[in-house]
C-alpha cells in the first residue's frame, strides 16, 4: 500500500469513527439494532470471558505462588493478583477475547452485507448505513465490554483465590484483605477507563474493515483477518499509551 | 430521462466505464448486455448515485446528480426501484420484515396496515405463505419475487432497475420473473435490465445496449441486434441456437 492510499484509508477510518460516534447523539436511533448488538456482544461472549478469566486468574496465582513462596512473600499473592488483574490483565484480556469473537463477527457480517448489496439497498431506501450498522455496534461495544471486563476481573480474582488458598495454602482472609486494599479509586478507575476505549477501537476497526470489503470470499477473509489483527495491535498499543497517561494523571509513582 | 455524458469510472486503477454516453427515457424497456466485469452493475449504481463518476456528468430527470450529497440523492433514488443481483434481502429480517422495511422508513402506516400491505404485495407474486421465513430458507425464484415486491412497497417508482434478475434461476422461475417484470411495466413504466442472458433480454426489452470493457459497442433495437456483425454479440446470440454436440 502506497503512502497516498494509507492516508486515504486513515482519513476514511477517522471519518467513519467520528460519524459512528456522532450517531449516538443524533436521531434516528435504531433501538432494536442496539439491543441485538448488545445481546450478540455481551450475552454471547459471557461464557467465553468467564472461562478465560477463571483460568487466567488461576494461572497467574499459581505462577506467583511458586515464585513468592521461595522468597517468603506468599502474603503478597492477593495484592499482585488484584493489581495486575484490575489495572492491566483483566481489561486487555477481555478486549482481546472481545476482538476475536465480536470484532471478527462484525467485520464478516458487514462484509457479507457489502458483497450481497445489502448496504447499497439500505442507501437506496434512504437509510444511513453508518447510523444503522456502525452506531449500534459502537454502542453495544461501549456498554458490553466494560461490563464483561468487570465480570472477568471478578472471576479472575476468584480463580486466584482458589489457587492461593487451596493449592498454595495461604490464608483466605489475608487474600481478601489484600484484594480490598487494591480496590482503591485509582486502581478501579485505571481498569475501568480502558474497556471503553478498547470497545470503541474494536467496533470502529471491525466496522471499517467490514464495510471496506472488496473481492468476494477472499476479500471477506482478508477483511475479517485484518479486523482481528489490527484490533489486537491497537489494543496493545492503546493499553501502553493509556497506562502511561493514567500513571501521570492518577499520580502513580514509578 | 437518464443522461450519461462522457462518464468514466475507475475501481482503483482499473477503468470500468470509458467516456460512456447515452440517454434513456423513463418509459423505455432497455436491456444492457455484456460479460461479467464489463461494468453493467456499475452503470446501475451510477444511475442511483451509489457510486460517483470520476469524470463526466449524470443527469436524472433534468437534475445533475454527479456532485450531489448523500441526503440530496434520496429524492432521486425514490424515482427508481432496484432489484440487485440475487435479491439482496436483509439476512437478519424475515420476508415480512424485509418487505415492510421501506414502509417503516417512508410511511406512517400502523403495524396493522403494514401487515395488510405486505400480505397483499406478497400475494401478488404467490409467496404470502413465506411471510415468516428467513431469506436463507427461500428458493432463488422466491428470493427475487420478494425483492421485487420490497422495492415497490414504499413508493411509486418511475422506472425499474434489475440487476441480473433471472441469472441463476431455472427456466420455470426465470419465466415467472420475466412475466412479473413485464406485468409491472404494463402501465408504461420502463425498466433497465442488465443481464448476460440474451434470451430473457430479447423477451423483455425493446432497446438493447452492449457493454464491452466499459464501452457501449452497440445501441439499437431487436432487429439491429439480431443482424449485428459484432463478434461479441454474435457469441451472445448463439445462446438462442446452441450448436448441437
Interface residues (C-beta under 8 A of the other chain):
Chain A: X36 X112 X113 X116 X117 X118 X120 X121 X123 X124 X125 X126 X127 X128
Chain B: X45 X48 X50 X70 X74 X77 X78 X80 X82 X84 X85 X86 X88 X89 X90 X91 X92 X101 X102 X105 X106 X154 X163
